[in-house]
Amino acid sequence: MTWIDIAEDSPFGADNLPLGVFRYGDEEPRIGAAIGDQVIDLAPVASAHMLDGAQLFAQPTLNAFLALGRPAWRATRNWLLDLVRNENDRDTVEPHLIPQSAVTMQLPFEVADYVDFYASEQHASNLGRLFRPDSEPLLPNWKHLPVGYHGRAGTIVASGTDIVRPSGQRKAPDATAPTFGPSQRLDIEVELGFVVGTPSALGTPVSVDAFEDHVYGVVIVNDWSARDLQAWEYVPLGPFLGKSFATSISPWVVSLDALAASAVPLPAQDPPVLPYLAGKNLVNYDITFEVRLNGHVVSTPPYKDIYWSPAQMLAHLTVNGASVRTGDLYASGTVSGPEKNQRGSFIELTWAGREPLLVDGREHTFLEDGDEVTITAWATTAGGTRLGLGKVTGRITPA
């Protein structure tokens, strides 16, 4: 319950309260919490409450807050929950409620490092069938470790940023030599991203059981992909220019505490994993994505059946002694379900362009200039209610 008027279908109910960075008019960017269709301007509210660390909410990124660690994250969430539930706080909070329509959302945190995984068995199997039709869909290592690669932190952009069509080398299957030019097979990847708050020491792995001590929350990720550039360059070292030109993230960071009611058991893993990837409380989250192309729903990928848990991804990322830093982002890789309308990329939805989608009376395969893609997501709690993750949007502009 809350004294703030919130529409029943709002993604940002009183139990969510995600954090983000907003700009209001010509004022400096600062931190707010989303509730309904409004933003709570946290800096003046925290100052009025003489909250320890109130000045952190006046910062233009979440990084300083993220670095405080789990006890502070939990205390801040409890404070926010009390603010929106307690009628006695109304006079303090109400003057600092700003319509979301009046603000411009910024990149919520300064990204330190970016790692992208490949954790969906359905997605990996689909690409295996497409690229290696005469072989087993999954490569031999896939069920033994979370496969991933290091991306480019500097090209992670806020939702709403236009995506310039990348150019690079590509080679058609029947061509004798590569050519250079704009990508003709531009794609999306629907992913869930995990935001690291508490750093770890170089040389000290993070165990699966320490996941919640290091990860604050989640964002929606669209890892834009140039499939023709990727196909030519990825052997033998993997993704590079086909991925590094842009990755979009949603503006609101939903805390793990808010997501706790949406936790579901990890699917059975066979063969058994090595000890450093094993744990008693490994979970996924019951999250459904919705992909819209130019306003039309084309896919609804489910996250709950992802093979590798976020805790296992973090443990594998650090098992060699690599450290994580405040502001690190790691993502699940493309989320795809067993049904055709649950695939999280156009290369799967159109089966590499051989099965075009009919959208608004036109056939679509890969992205065209002017196309706009919007990904929304919501978590389903044990009680059947929805908790929104917001949305991430990008429009393709010419090379």
Summary of the structure (lengths in Angstrom):
residues: 399
radius of gyration: 21.1
end to end distance: 49.2
largest distance: 73.7
contacts: 1346
relative contact order: 0.18
helix: 25%
strand: 29%
